């Protein structure tokens, strides 16, 4: 495990990746999570389905925020 002054490498994104690539990957990941939650919600009873769909909506809002940030990233040749 890393010392207290170093980031935990297990959860560290590769610092060599550019912002556009990181945001695009985050967008794809959130989109996949949203799809999985919607599929999972379809298998649940009504009260639990509403909770799962609520979580899916939060994930979708995060995906929209990442998409908006991605739109603002300057692409450098």
C-alpha positions as CSV (number, residue, x, y, z in Angstrom):
1,X,0.0,0.0,0.0
2,X,1.2,3.5,-0.8
3,X,2.5,5.8,1.9
4,X,0.2,8.7,3.1
5,X,1.9,11.3,0.8
6,X,1.4,9.2,-2.4
7,X,-1.9,8.6,-4.2
8,X,-3.2,5.0,-4.1
9,X,-2.0,3.6,-7.4
10,X,-4.7,1.0,-7.6
11,X,-7.2,3.7,-8.4
12,X,-5.0,6.2,-10.2
13,X,-5.7,7.1,-13.8
14,X,-2.7,7.0,-16.0
15,X,-1.3,10.6,-15.9
16,X,0.0,10.2,-19.5
17,X,-3.6,10.2,-20.9
18,X,-4.9,13.5,-22.1
19,X,-8.1,15.1,-20.7
20,X,-10.2,14.3,-23.8
21,X,-9.3,10.6,-23.6
22,X,-10.1,10.5,-19.8
23,X,-13.4,12.2,-20.3
24,X,-14.4,10.0,-23.2
25,X,-13.6,6.9,-21.2
26,X,-15.5,8.3,-18.2
27,X,-18.5,8.9,-20.5
28,X,-18.4,5.4,-21.9
29,X,-18.1,3.9,-18.4
30,X,-21.1,6.0,-17.1
31,X,-23.2,5.0,-20.1
32,X,-22.4,1.4,-19.5
33,X,-23.3,1.7,-15.8
34,X,-26.6,3.4,-16.7
35,X,-27.5,0.6,-19.1
36,X,-26.6,-2.1,-16.6
37,X,-28.7,-0.4,-13.9
38,X,-31.7,-0.1,-16.3
39,X,-31.4,-3.8,-17.2
40,X,-31.1,-4.8,-13.5
41,X,-34.1,-2.6,-12.6
42,X,-36.2,-4.5,-15.0
43,X,-35.7,-7.7,-12.9
44,X,-36.8,-6.1,-9.6
45,X,-40.1,-5.7,-7.9
46,X,-41.8,-2.3,-8.1
47,X,-40.4,-0.6,-5.0
48,X,-36.8,-1.8,-5.6
49,X,-37.1,-1.0,-9.3
50,X,-37.8,2.6,-8.5
51,X,-34.7,2.8,-6.4
52,X,-32.5,1.3,-9.1
53,X,-34.0,3.6,-11.7
54,X,-33.3,6.6,-9.4
55,X,-29.7,5.5,-9.2
56,X,-29.6,5.1,-13.0
57,X,-30.8,8.7,-13.3
58,X,-28.0,10.0,-11.1
59,X,-25.5,8.1,-13.2
60,X,-27.1,9.5,-16.4
61,X,-26.8,13.1,-14.9
62,X,-23.1,12.4,-14.3
63,X,-22.7,11.2,-17.9
64,X,-24.3,14.4,-19.1
65,X,-21.9,16.5,-17.0
66,X,-18.9,14.6,-18.4
67,X,-20.3,15.0,-21.9
68,X,-20.6,18.7,-21.4
69,X,-17.0,18.9,-20.1
70,X,-15.8,16.8,-23.1
71,X,-17.5,19.4,-25.4
72,X,-15.4,22.1,-23.8
73,X,-12.0,20.4,-24.0
74,X,-9.7,21.9,-26.6
75,X,-8.4,19.3,-28.9
76,X,-4.7,19.9,-29.5
77,X,-3.1,18.4,-32.6
